[in-house]
Amino acid sequence: MAYSRAVLSMYDLPMWETIRDRRWSLQRCDKCGQYRYPPAPNCPNCLSFESTWQPLSGRGTILSWVVFHRQYLPEYPAPYNVVAVQLAEGPIVISNLIGEEPQGSWIGRGVRICYEADAEGNLLPKMELAETEA
C-alpha cells in the first residue's frame, strides 16, 4: 500500500486496509457503541480504550458541499466538489461526490460509499448519490 502523500499511524492503517478491501470499517467503542472517525486510541465520548473495527453500512447524508474552482493538487483538477457527509453510523467524513451532481442544493441528499483508484492505484472512499433517499 503506497499512500505516498499520507503518513499512516497505527490507528488509521487498519482503516485503510479495510478501504483497500472495499469494506470501509471504523472503530466502534466497546463500552458506549459510538463509532469514531478519525481513528484514535480512545473514544471521544466515554474515553474507553476498548474498540472493535466494524464495517460501515455504506449510507450517509450530505450535510454540506462546495465546488472548488482552483486546483490545489494535481489529482484534483478544477472544478471539483467536496462534500461533508454524516454516515448512518454517526461520524462526519469529508469526501468527493462522483457521478451525476444534484441540481440545486445537495444538502440532505442520500449518498452511498463507492471506491475510486488514484493514479497510484490506491483506493479512496468517495460518495455517489443513493438511488433511493434514506
Contacts in CASP RR format, 6 or more apart in sequence:
PFRMAT RR
TARGET T0000
AUTHOR 0000-0000-0000
METHOD contacts of the structure
MODEL  1
MAYSRAVLSMYDLPMWETIRDRRWSLQRCDKCGQYRYPPAPNCPNCLSFE
STWQPLSGRGTILSWVVFHRQYLPEYPAPYNVVAVQLAEGPIVISNLIGE
EPQGSWIGRGVRICYEADAEGNLLPKMELAETEA
1 16 0 8 1.000
1 17 0 8 1.000
1 20 0 8 1.000
1 122 0 8 1.000
2 120 0 8 1.000
2 121 0 8 1.000
2 122 0 8 1.000
3 16 0 8 1.000
3 122 0 8 1.000
4 120 0 8 1.000
8 16 0 8 1.000
9 39 0 8 1.000
11 38 0 8 1.000
11 39 0 8 1.000
11 40 0 8 1.000
11 41 0 8 1.000
12 38 0 8 1.000
12 39 0 8 1.000
14 25 0 8 1.000
14 39 0 8 1.000
14 53 0 8 1.000
15 24 0 8 1.000
15 25 0 8 1.000
15 26 0 8 1.000
15 39 0 8 1.000
15 53 0 8 1.000
18 24 0 8 1.000
18 25 0 8 1.000
18 53 0 8 1.000
18 55 0 8 1.000
19 115 0 8 1.000
19 123 0 8 1.000
19 124 0 8 1.000
19 125 0 8 1.000
20 122 0 8 1.000
20 123 0 8 1.000
22 115 0 8 1.000
22 123 0 8 1.000
23 55 0 8 1.000
24 55 0 8 1.000
24 56 0 8 1.000
24 58 0 8 1.000
24 113 0 8 1.000
24 125 0 8 1.000
25 53 0 8 1.000
25 54 0 8 1.000
25 55 0 8 1.000
25 56 0 8 1.000
26 35 0 8 1.000
26 36 0 8 1.000
26 37 0 8 1.000
26 39 0 8 1.000
26 53 0 8 1.000
26 54 0 8 1.000
26 56 0 8 1.000
26 89 0 8 1.000
26 91 0 8 1.000
27 35 0 8 1.000
27 36 0 8 1.000
27 39 0 8 1.000
27 40 0 8 1.000
27 51 0 8 1.000
27 52 0 8 1.000
27 53 0 8 1.000
27 54 0 8 1.000
28 34 0 8 1.000
28 35 0 8 1.000
28 36 0 8 1.000
28 51 0 8 1.000
28 52 0 8 1.000
28 53 0 8 1.000
28 54 0 8 1.000
28 89 0 8 1.000
29 35 0 8 1.000
29 36 0 8 1.000
29 43 0 8 1.000
29 45 0 8 1.000
29 46 0 8 1.000
29 48 0 8 1.000
29 50 0 8 1.000
29 51 0 8 1.000
30 48 0 8 1.000
30 50 0 8 1.000
30 51 0 8 1.000
30 52 0 8 1.000
31 43 0 8 1.000
31 46 0 8 1.000
31 48 0 8 1.000
31 50 0 8 1.000
32 43 0 8 1.000
32 45 0 8 1.000
32 46 0 8 1.000
32 48 0 8 1.000
34 43 0 8 1.000
34 44 0 8 1.000
34 45 0 8 1.000
34 46 0 8 1.000
35 54 0 8 1.000
35 87 0 8 1.000
35 89 0 8 1.000
35 90 0 8 1.000
35 91 0 8 1.000
36 43 0 8 1.000
36 44 0 8 1.000
36 51 0 8 1.000
36 91 0 8 1.000
37 87 0 8 1.000
37 91 0 8 1.000
37 92 0 8 1.000
37 93 0 8 1.000
41 49 0 8 1.000
42 48 0 8 1.000
42 49 0 8 1.000
43 49 0 8 1.000
43 51 0 8 1.000
54 89 0 8 1.000
56 87 0 8 1.000
56 88 0 8 1.000
56 89 0 8 1.000
56 113 0 8 1.000
57 87 0 8 1.000
57 88 0 8 1.000
57 89 0 8 1.000
58 87 0 8 1.000
58 88 0 8 1.000
58 112 0 8 1.000
58 113 0 8 1.000
59 87 0 8 1.000
59 88 0 8 1.000
59 110 0 8 1.000
59 111 0 8 1.000
59 112 0 8 1.000
59 113 0 8 1.000
59 130 0 8 1.000
59 134 0 8 1.000
60 85 0 8 1.000
60 86 0 8 1.000
60 87 0 8 1.000
60 88 0 8 1.000
60 110 0 8 1.000
60 111 0 8 1.000
60 112 0 8 1.000
60 127 0 8 1.000
60 130 0 8 1.000
60 134 0 8 1.000
61 85 0 8 1.000
61 86 0 8 1.000
61 108 0 8 1.000
61 109 0 8 1.000
61 110 0 8 1.000
61 111 0 8 1.000
61 134 0 8 1.000
62 83 0 8 1.000
62 84 0 8 1.000
62 85 0 8 1.000
62 97 0 8 1.000
62 106 0 8 1.000
62 107 0 8 1.000
62 108 0 8 1.000
62 109 0 8 1.000
62 110 0 8 1.000
62 111 0 8 1.000
62 127 0 8 1.000
63 84 0 8 1.000
63 85 0 8 1.000
63 86 0 8 1.000
63 92 0 8 1.000
63 107 0 8 1.000
63 108 0 8 1.000
64 83 0 8 1.000
64 84 0 8 1.000
64 107 0 8 1.000
65 81 0 8 1.000
65 82 0 8 1.000
65 83 0 8 1.000
65 84 0 8 1.000
65 97 0 8 1.000
65 106 0 8 1.000
65 107 0 8 1.000
66 81 0 8 1.000
66 82 0 8 1.000
67 79 0 8 1.000
67 80 0 8 1.000
67 81 0 8 1.000
67 82 0 8 1.000
68 76 0 8 1.000
68 78 0 8 1.000
68 79 0 8 1.000
68 80 0 8 1.000
68 81 0 8 1.000
68 82 0 8 1.000
69 78 0 8 1.000
69 79 0 8 1.000
70 78 0 8 1.000
71 77 0 8 1.000
71 78 0 8 1.000
75 118 0 8 1.000
75 119 0 8 1.000
76 96 0 8 1.000
80 96 0 8 1.000
81 96 0 8 1.000
81 97 0 8 1.000
81 101 0 8 1.000
82 94 0 8 1.000
82 95 0 8 1.000
82 96 0 8 1.000
83 94 0 8 1.000
83 95 0 8 1.000
83 96 0 8 1.000
83 97 0 8 1.000
83 106 0 8 1.000
83 111 0 8 1.000
83 127 0 8 1.000
84 92 0 8 1.000
84 93 0 8 1.000
84 94 0 8 1.000
85 92 0 8 1.000
85 93 0 8 1.000
85 94 0 8 1.000
85 95 0 8 1.000
85 111 0 8 1.000
85 127 0 8 1.000
86 92 0 8 1.000
87 93 0 8 1.000
88 134 0 8 1.000
93 125 0 8 1.000
95 125 0 8 1.000
95 126 0 8 1.000
95 127 0 8 1.000
96 126 0 8 1.000
96 127 0 8 1.000
97 106 0 8 1.000
97 111 0 8 1.000
97 126 0 8 1.000
97 127 0 8 1.000
97 128 0 8 1.000
97 129 0 8 1.000
98 114 0 8 1.000
98 116 0 8 1.000
98 126 0 8 1.000
98 127 0 8 1.000
98 128 0 8 1.000
99 128 0 8 1.000
99 129 0 8 1.000
100 129 0 8 1.000
102 109 0 8 1.000
102 129 0 8 1.000
109 129 0 8 1.000
109 130 0 8 1.000
109 133 0 8 1.000
110 129 0 8 1.000
110 130 0 8 1.000
110 133 0 8 1.000
110 134 0 8 1.000
111 127 0 8 1.000
111 128 0 8 1.000
111 129 0 8 1.000
111 130 0 8 1.000
112 127 0 8 1.000
112 128 0 8 1.000
112 129 0 8 1.000
112 130 0 8 1.000
113 125 0 8 1.000
113 126 0 8 1.000
113 127 0 8 1.000
114 125 0 8 1.000
114 126 0 8 1.000
114 127 0 8 1.000
114 128 0 8 1.000
115 123 0 8 1.000
115 124 0 8 1.000
115 125 0 8 1.000
115 126 0 8 1.000
116 123 0 8 1.000
116 124 0 8 1.000
116 126 0 8 1.000
117 123 0 8 1.000
117 124 0 8 1.000
118 124 0 8 1.000
END
